[in-house]
Amino acid sequence: MLEHREFIFGVLAQFAYVAAQVGVGAFFINLSIECWPGGTAQQGAYFLSVAMLCLMIGRFVSTGIMTRVTPSKLLTIYGVICVVLSGVVFAALDYVSVIALMALFFFISIMFPTIFAMGTKNLGAHKKLGSSYMIMAIVGGAIMPYFMGLIADHSHTAAAYVLPLICFVCVALYGALYERLARD
């Protein structure tokens, strides 16, 4: 199993993705209050529900796109878009950062199942064990909010979004390097 580099890097990408997803959601309302002039927690909760709707729409639309674009290519494209959107959030631009954060949910929609499928695809008899490692990688979601909270407490909530940005770079790199990893 360890000879499958696409699996090893897939577990790391899954860790990074789940860390980013949980962190993005955990600080959503705080960011909305800080970056939407006059924003309230109730308004932030509404924006979060719109973001979740974007996630659902993204899952359906992106699944259709995957009939024409390879999963690794779509993962790379979406990863890069998430890096850009996280950068906009990090910039703490009134209104714009909140809108970018809502849009980000569309592009994270296919990451978990795509990374999972790509990482376990070539494991053969080790697929069950490999799948359990992929699932264990969700521990990234337990770790990220702590570190984002440290940054937010010492700066601004938007500054904490540098961590999901870094995680999305990892996801984009996994997508971009997947074919080479699976081949070697």
Disulfide bonds with the S-S distance in Angstrom:
none
